[in-house]
Amino acid sequence: MKKAISITILLIMVISAAALTAAATFEDRSDDRVHDERFFDSLVVDGVDVSIYQGGNSDWNAAKASGIDFAIMRVTLTRNVSGTMETDSVFEEHYNNAKDAGIMCGVYAFSQAKDAEEGAKEAEFAVARLQELGIGPEDLMLPVYMDYEFLNKGASRLSDLTSENAIAAAQAFCETVQSYGYDAGIYANSSFFTEYLNEGRDFSDDIDLWIAQYSSSISSECRYSKWQYSSSAKVPDIYVNSESDVLDDVDINYWYIDREIGDSPISISGNTNLEYTGGPVLPELAVHDGEELLEEGTDYIVGGIRNIDAGDGAYAYIKGIGEYEGYALVPVNIEDDQFDSINLPSKVIKGTNYEKTGYRIYSDSDRTCIGTVPEGLTSKELLDDIELSNEDYHMGMINSHGERMDDDSIVDFNDMIGIYNEDDTLIGTIDIETETEKGINNIRHK
């Protein structure tokens, strides 16, 4: 910071470290930083944190296009020495513009809390500002963080801070934030975590830890999920101030999202083949808890990761809110020449050889889908296992551009089964789910 399911949606991509570092176009995305081994299978997402020191005229659309998918913004601050609490005057502009650009948002409160009482007061002040602006828990993809650090250790109101009081202040801050329904987190540099916060060991697992260390790796044993690794990134078009078009030095961060498949009772369905528009795109999803259709904005919210450029490296990030918690990662395919699914006008599918293949066909109001197709299955093998209830129809495999596929083509999640009438006219499609490309689903009822 400084400067005062049973998942009915498909696919998981294996992203190499090289692919991760090549995706973004902003500066200071260095190859020499070493991710901790526990993150080797994680999805690594790029983000910034900003405050009044970055201009309200910054172009967040350009930042998003450059590879920035999340931003954490200062909402309030506590002055050193005096302990006076103030709001960040540029926060509202940053938040609204970043949100409109499709960037996932979180906030932080710069803290100078000496004890639990002050930590709770700072949290109350930050939440009051969010509520004043109409920003509820359903509007934030990331937590409300306590930014805990010294401005000048020798001349700071925290100069006599003890580890016991620091931990108590941070716990009080987080508990207060959570009492209003927001997720809570703590930001500190690695030495502060070590010397004052016991490496984060005293905080419950639902408190997110965000660490700063400007080096090639992290020395702390803290269980962080976000790493601020530099304060000198150049990100288009985040400016020094509102009167300038000079790029600022910006704090840059990694967010590690675990891709371990969970055992969630929540099901997610929808078409994940999206048309390229030049801007952020998201799939229309249906999220069910058993037979109950959950409501977006009440039970969950959706954000996008790398969801602008054409290709198969994009994700929808679904976060449980309200009565739900956890998250799901749904890989998305974006194509410039996308062939849209066609819902079947009638139920022409008879059944599949489920005992042999392990997959079945099902329908909802918007689409028909077959899942889960074993890895490496060819078009012919798949079609041979499916029967139609009406002899007037026949099938063929088609790719995401609507082109017929050869019999020996390997089935991929971007492909579809086409249903044709006697005149060889396409009258419906069946989406594909593949065995090795499932989405990650850890959403659950609290």
Wavefront OBJ file of the C-alpha trace (Angstrom):
o trace
v 0.000 0.000 0.000
v 2.405 2.649 1.223
v 2.084 6.331 0.329
v 0.418 7.305 3.645
v -21.761 -29.307 -7.622
v -22.328 -31.639 -9.213
v -21.050 -29.336 -11.761
v -22.997 -29.456 -14.956
v -20.807 -26.845 -16.501
v -17.590 -28.029 -17.951
v -13.996 -27.708 -18.387
v -10.816 -26.991 -16.631
v -7.792 -25.797 -18.562
v -4.279 -26.695 -17.491
v -2.446 -23.371 -17.601
v 1.313 -23.422 -17.546
v 3.413 -20.854 -15.732
v 4.613 -19.595 -19.104
v 1.066 -18.998 -20.248
v 0.291 -17.143 -17.046
v 3.168 -14.730 -17.451
v 2.551 -14.129 -21.136
v -1.096 -13.139 -20.836
v -0.764 -9.614 -19.450
v 0.593 -6.542 -21.210
v 1.303 -4.287 -18.232
v 4.852 -3.784 -17.020
v 6.415 -5.582 -14.049
v 4.893 -8.989 -14.803
v 8.324 -10.506 -14.253
v 9.215 -14.136 -14.870
v 11.669 -14.298 -11.974
v 9.076 -14.387 -9.190
v 8.677 -17.810 -7.658
v 5.227 -18.971 -6.597
v 5.096 -21.086 -3.470
v 4.759 -24.786 -4.285
v 1.273 -24.907 -2.763
v 0.106 -22.661 -5.624
v 1.511 -24.751 -8.493
v -1.989 -25.948 -9.439
v -3.718 -22.649 -8.663
v -5.164 -20.158 -11.098
v -3.009 -17.014 -10.770
v -4.941 -13.786 -11.336
v -3.489 -10.278 -11.734
v -4.713 -7.216 -9.862
v -3.815 -3.787 -8.500
v -4.554 -1.792 -5.372
v -5.154 1.951 -5.555
v -6.040 4.986 -3.486
v -6.185 8.774 -3.771
v -2.639 8.653 -5.165
v -4.002 7.318 -8.457
v -6.174 9.567 -10.600
v -9.940 9.278 -10.683
v -9.693 9.784 -14.454
v -7.838 6.484 -14.840
v -9.159 4.309 -17.663
v -10.115 1.017 -16.035
v -11.236 -0.416 -19.369
v -7.617 -0.163 -20.529
v -6.440 -1.745 -17.277
v -8.847 -4.650 -17.739
v -7.776 -5.136 -21.354
v -4.121 -5.232 -20.226
v -4.772 -8.222 -17.966
v -5.938 -6.661 -14.693
v -8.910 -8.645 -13.379
v -9.230 -7.348 -9.809
v -8.665 -4.116 -7.904
v -8.601 -3.423 -4.178
v -9.288 0.229 -3.376
v -8.749 2.309 -0.282
v -12.109 3.327 1.140
v -10.997 4.912 4.449
v -7.821 5.747 6.337
v -6.636 6.523 9.845
v -4.101 9.314 10.223
v -0.790 8.608 11.880
v -0.252 10.228 15.324
v -3.712 11.853 15.561
v -5.709 8.693 14.848
v -8.297 10.710 12.897
v -10.378 8.599 10.508
v -11.117 9.944 7.009
v -12.618 8.736 3.746
v -10.577 8.381 0.554
v -11.918 11.102 -1.751
v -11.202 9.201 -4.993
v -12.588 5.856 -3.872
v -16.050 6.307 -5.364
v -14.641 7.137 -8.817
v -12.214 4.236 -8.731
v -14.882 1.803 -7.614
v -17.581 2.831 -10.097
v -15.238 2.958 -13.083
v -13.511 -0.326 -12.284
v -16.835 -2.059 -11.683
v -18.192 -0.769 -15.001
v -15.068 -2.132 -16.728
v -15.781 -5.651 -15.467
v -13.046 -5.669 -12.838
v -13.700 -7.597 -9.624
v -13.489 -5.216 -6.675
v -12.454 -5.297 -3.032
v -11.638 -2.500 -0.586
v -9.173 -1.732 2.189
v -9.083 0.528 5.202
v -5.675 1.930 6.110
v -5.309 1.197 9.815
v -3.380 2.658 12.704
v -5.311 0.726 15.331
v -3.497 0.286 18.650
v -5.960 -2.192 20.164
v -9.201 -4.101 19.624
v -11.413 -1.109 20.357
v -9.740 0.986 17.671
v -9.765 -1.913 15.214
v -13.529 -2.264 15.609
v -14.042 1.499 15.205
v -12.052 1.533 11.972
v -14.160 -1.316 10.631
v -17.378 0.479 11.585
v -16.142 3.598 9.807
v -15.238 1.677 6.623
v -18.553 -0.185 6.543
v -20.477 3.048 7.119
v -18.764 4.575 4.075
v -19.593 1.549 1.943
v -23.219 1.646 3.057
v -23.383 5.382 2.389
v -22.357 4.668 -1.217
v -24.783 1.749 -1.543
v -22.007 -0.858 -1.762
v -23.168 -4.030 -0.079
v -21.630 -7.489 0.306
v -23.273 -8.426 -3.006
v -21.172 -5.782 -4.782
v -17.717 -6.942 -3.689
v -16.001 -9.992 -5.135
v -13.111 -9.549 -2.689
v -13.059 -8.781 1.046
v -12.868 -5.619 3.098
v -9.223 -5.638 4.210
v -7.517 -4.080 7.179
v -4.286 -2.551 5.836
v -2.046 -2.854 8.885
v 1.386 -1.229 8.658
v 3.703 1.437 10.024
v 4.003 4.759 8.236
v 7.089 5.682 10.212
v 7.860 3.098 12.839
v 9.944 5.418 14.997
v 7.418 8.283 14.939
v 4.205 6.295 14.643
v 1.242 6.049 16.966
v 1.962 2.316 16.639
v 5.518 2.645 17.955
v 4.630 0.788 21.159
v 2.363 -1.762 19.466
v 2.590 -5.269 20.877
v 1.836 -8.504 19.056
v -0.995 -9.215 21.467
v -2.697 -5.877 20.748
v -2.067 -6.117 17.011
v -3.731 -9.523 16.789
v -6.639 -8.311 18.928
v -7.086 -5.206 16.738
v -7.060 -7.247 13.535
v -9.507 -9.801 14.937
v -11.860 -7.052 16.080
v -11.690 -5.360 12.683
v -12.526 -8.588 10.850
v -15.276 -9.644 13.232
v -16.929 -6.253 12.880
v -16.755 -6.352 9.084
v -18.193 -9.875 9.051
v -21.054 -8.855 11.350
v -22.357 -6.705 8.484
v -22.190 -9.574 5.996
v -18.952 -8.573 4.242
v -15.967 -10.861 3.836
v -12.928 -9.730 5.829
v -9.202 -9.834 5.293
v -5.875 -8.515 6.575
v -3.069 -6.911 4.579
v 0.447 -6.538 5.969
v 4.005 -6.928 4.801
v 5.845 -10.142 5.551
v 7.814 -8.703 8.477
v 4.645 -7.303 10.096
v 2.953 -10.694 9.746
v 5.995 -12.320 11.352
v 6.695 -9.846 14.158
v 3.181 -8.696 15.084
v 0.573 -11.091 13.673
v 2.109 -14.508 14.423
v 2.187 -15.346 10.698
v -1.623 -15.171 10.664
v -1.988 -18.343 12.726
v -4.508 -16.759 15.108
v -7.032 -15.872 12.421
v -9.815 -18.183 11.312
v -9.775 -19.666 7.823
v -12.567 -17.346 6.648
v -10.278 -14.321 7.068
v -8.301 -13.739 3.875
v -4.615 -12.904 4.236
v -2.856 -10.615 1.771
v 0.915 -10.258 2.079
v 3.401 -7.735 0.686
v 7.002 -8.593 -0.104
v 8.929 -6.997 -2.968
v 11.258 -9.832 -3.830
v 11.352 -12.943 -5.975
v 9.577 -15.080 -3.352
v 7.809 -14.953 -0.003
v 9.792 -15.686 3.137
v 6.809 -15.744 5.501
v 4.990 -18.903 6.601
v 1.699 -17.001 6.434
v -1.191 -18.793 4.629
v -1.739 -15.869 2.263
v -3.873 -16.071 -0.878
v -2.740 -12.745 -2.355
v 0.786 -11.424 -2.841
v 1.610 -7.759 -3.452
v 4.941 -8.237 -5.172
v 5.786 -4.755 -6.477
v 4.870 -1.107 -6.014
v 6.178 0.099 -9.378
v 3.983 -1.489 -12.034
v 2.881 0.569 -15.029
v -0.710 -0.323 -15.880
v -2.667 1.221 -18.774
v -4.243 3.717 -18.111
v -3.898 4.300 -14.381
v -2.629 7.844 -13.911
v -0.711 9.745 -11.245
v -3.637 12.064 -10.521
v -6.846 13.358 -12.067
v -5.093 16.245 -13.842
v -2.443 14.067 -15.469
v -2.163 11.499 -18.237
v 1.173 10.201 -16.896
v 1.114 6.559 -15.818
v 1.572 6.064 -12.097
v 3.644 3.512 -10.226
v 0.961 1.103 -9.025
v 0.963 -1.705 -6.476
v 0.576 -5.003 -8.322
v -0.666 -8.308 -6.917
v -1.186 -12.002 -7.530
v -4.384 -13.719 -6.404
v -4.097 -17.494 -6.064
v -7.368 -19.363 -6.624
v -7.313 -23.020 -5.650
v -8.456 -25.296 -8.478
v -8.988 -28.413 -6.394
v -12.342 -29.946 -7.292
v -14.760 -29.732 -4.395
v -17.716 -31.897 -3.429
v -20.507 -29.354 -3.686
v -24.232 -30.102 -3.787
v -24.704 -26.947 -5.860
v -25.171 -27.472 -9.604
v -24.244 -24.923 -12.265
v -25.392 -25.020 -15.875
v -25.220 -22.752 -18.893
v -23.573 -22.264 -22.264
v -19.885 -21.465 -21.815
v -19.131 -20.919 -25.499
v -19.302 -17.130 -25.839
v -19.004 -14.745 -28.751
v -16.021 -12.382 -28.904
v -17.146 -8.744 -28.578
v -13.904 -6.900 -27.817
v -15.060 -6.332 -24.251
v -15.640 -8.476 -21.165
v -18.178 -11.279 -21.632
v -19.773 -13.617 -19.101
v -21.940 -16.711 -19.527
v -25.565 -16.786 -18.469
v -25.611 -19.381 -15.722
v -28.267 -21.223 -13.771
v -27.236 -22.144 -10.234
v -29.339 -24.682 -8.331
v -29.337 -25.957 -4.771
v -31.192 -29.203 -5.384
v -34.431 -28.171 -7.085
v -34.178 -24.559 -5.912
v -32.975 -22.007 -8.469
v -30.628 -19.582 -6.711
v -30.780 -15.855 -7.383
v -27.827 -13.862 -8.661
v -27.136 -10.884 -6.409
v -28.775 -12.614 -3.448
v -27.162 -16.049 -3.322
v -24.148 -15.555 -5.589
v -22.327 -13.030 -7.766
v -20.297 -13.549 -10.928
v -17.029 -11.970 -12.097
v -14.738 -12.546 -15.053
v -11.094 -13.562 -15.399
v -9.272 -13.018 -18.731
v -12.712 -12.789 -20.292
v -11.996 -10.391 -23.169
v -9.641 -12.027 -25.663
v -10.707 -14.870 -27.937
v -9.546 -18.282 -26.804
v -10.124 -20.865 -24.100
v -8.283 -19.219 -21.176
v -11.211 -17.292 -19.687
v -13.117 -18.052 -16.489
v -16.309 -17.033 -14.766
v -15.724 -16.713 -11.020
v -18.881 -17.416 -9.020
v -18.851 -16.361 -5.382
v -21.446 -17.461 -2.844
v -23.004 -14.664 -0.763
v -25.836 -14.355 1.754
v -26.724 -17.882 2.840
v -23.984 -19.337 0.618
v -20.204 -19.317 0.756
v -17.281 -20.588 -1.290
v -16.698 -20.172 -4.988
v -16.797 -21.887 -8.347
v -14.513 -21.481 -11.353
v -16.183 -22.052 -14.704
v -13.838 -22.094 -17.729
v -15.212 -20.205 -20.718
v -14.414 -20.341 -24.420
v -14.555 -17.070 -26.385
v -14.541 -17.121 -30.179
v -14.851 -14.479 -32.868
v -16.940 -16.715 -35.102
v -19.071 -18.490 -32.540
v -21.789 -20.954 -33.440
v -24.751 -20.645 -31.077
v -26.415 -23.645 -29.511
v -29.894 -24.476 -30.770
v -32.309 -25.829 -28.196
v -34.026 -29.002 -29.353
v -37.664 -28.370 -30.359
v -38.659 -31.780 -29.053
v -37.169 -34.556 -26.996
v -35.578 -36.689 -29.679
v -33.031 -38.349 -27.434
v -33.917 -41.835 -26.235
v -31.003 -42.565 -23.961
v -27.343 -43.492 -23.653
v -25.406 -46.563 -22.692
v -24.659 -45.140 -19.258
v -23.243 -48.353 -17.779
v -20.609 -48.448 -20.509
v -19.712 -44.789 -20.941
v -20.509 -43.134 -17.604
v -22.348 -40.220 -19.203
v -25.974 -39.336 -19.752
v -28.069 -36.758 -21.616
v -30.270 -34.264 -19.801
v -32.196 -31.097 -20.640
v -33.232 -27.868 -18.968
v -35.297 -24.968 -20.254
v -32.428 -23.466 -22.228
v -30.357 -26.313 -23.590
v -29.698 -30.006 -23.885
v -26.385 -31.324 -22.647
v -24.494 -34.599 -22.541
v -22.153 -35.281 -19.668
v -19.729 -36.502 -18.746
v -17.943 -37.599 -21.940
v -14.817 -39.679 -21.241
v -11.461 -38.215 -22.201
v -10.203 -39.107 -25.676
v -13.546 -40.281 -27.086
v -13.921 -39.838 -30.847
v -16.934 -38.404 -32.609
v -17.952 -41.818 -33.946
v -17.582 -43.521 -30.567
v -19.772 -40.925 -28.909
v -22.486 -40.993 -31.551
v -22.552 -44.787 -31.577
v -23.484 -44.752 -27.886
v -26.509 -42.484 -28.369
v -29.952 -43.456 -29.609
v -32.661 -41.215 -31.047
v -36.304 -41.756 -30.265
v -37.375 -40.709 -33.785
v -35.984 -42.324 -36.919
v -36.643 -39.124 -38.883
v -33.621 -37.538 -37.239
v -29.921 -38.286 -37.428
v -26.819 -36.968 -35.670
v -23.446 -35.495 -36.469
v -20.652 -33.857 -34.503
v -20.036 -30.140 -35.107
v -17.344 -27.825 -33.762
v -17.806 -24.395 -32.207
v -17.877 -22.813 -35.681
v -20.744 -25.024 -36.829
v -18.587 -27.228 -39.085
v -19.162 -30.987 -39.345
v -16.401 -33.064 -37.748
v -14.692 -36.232 -38.954
v -15.464 -39.570 -37.298
v -11.997 -39.815 -35.754
v -11.998 -36.289 -34.287
v -11.506 -36.238 -30.504
v -14.486 -34.739 -28.691
v -13.783 -31.445 -26.917
v -15.973 -29.281 -24.681
v -16.259 -26.688 -27.464
v -17.936 -29.250 -29.727
v -21.625 -30.081 -29.998
v -23.803 -32.905 -31.211
v -25.991 -31.721 -34.058
v -29.489 -33.131 -34.571
v -30.592 -33.089 -38.240
v -33.893 -33.841 -39.960
v -34.324 -35.908 -43.113
v -33.357 -32.911 -45.269
v -30.065 -32.654 -43.367
v -31.185 -29.404 -41.770
v -29.803 -28.720 -38.301
v -32.748 -28.458 -35.898
v -31.017 -28.684 -32.519
v -27.728 -29.153 -30.681
v -26.466 -30.956 -27.596
v -23.652 -29.334 -25.634
v -20.675 -31.392 -24.516
v -19.192 -31.853 -21.074
v -15.916 -33.742 -20.847
v -14.533 -35.856 -18.052
v -11.243 -34.003 -17.558
v -12.491 -30.450 -18.033
v -14.929 -29.988 -15.185
v -15.298 -26.633 -13.540
v -14.257 -26.168 -9.924
v -17.159 -25.892 -7.493
v -16.748 -25.219 -3.783
v -20.007 -23.320 -3.235
v -22.028 -24.524 -0.272
v -24.819 -23.470 2.059
v -23.554 -21.928 5.273
l 1 2 3 4
l 5 6 7 8 9 10 11 12 13 14 15 16 17 18 19 20 21 22 23 24 25 26 27 28 29 30 31 32 33 34 35 36 37 38 39 40 41 42 43 44 45 46 47 48 49 50 51 52 53 54 55 56 57 58 59 60 61 62 63 64 65 66 67 68 69 70 71 72 73 74 75 76 77 78 79 80 81 82 83 84 85 86 87 88 89 90 91 92 93 94 95 96 97 98 99 100 101 102 103 104 105 106 107 108 109 110 111 112 113 114 115 116 117 118 119 120 121 122 123 124 125 126 127 128 129 130 131 132 133 134 135 136 137 138 139 140 141 142 143 144 145 146 147 148 149 150 151 152 153 154 155 156 157 158 159 160 161 162 163 164 165 166 167 168 169 170 171 172 173 174 175 176 177 178 179 180 181 182 183 184 185 186 187 188 189 190 191 192 193 194 195 196 197 198 199 200 201 202 203 204 205 206 207 208 209 210 211 212 213 214 215 216 217 218 219 220 221 222 223 224 225 226 227 228 229 230 231 232 233 234 235 236 237 238 239 240 241 242 243 244 245 246 247 248 249 250 251 252 253 254 255 256 257 258 259 260 261 262 263 264 265 266 267 268 269 270 271 272 273 274 275 276 277 278 279 280 281 282 283 284 285 286 287 288 289 290 291 292 293 294 295 296 297 298 299 300 301 302 303 304 305 306 307 308 309 310 311 312 313 314 315 316 317 318 319 320 321 322 323 324 325 326 327 328 329 330 331 332 333 334 335 336 337 338 339 340 341 342 343 344 345 346 347 348 349 350 351 352 353 354 355 356 357 358 359 360 361 362 363 364 365 366 367 368 369 370 371 372 373 374 375 376 377 378 379 380 381 382 383 384 385 386 387 388 389 390 391 392 393 394 395 396 397 398 399 400 401 402 403 404 405 406 407 408 409 410 411 412 413 414 415 416 417 418 419 420 421 422 423 424 425 426 427 428 429 430 431 432 433 434 435 436 437 438 439 440 441 442 443 444 445 446
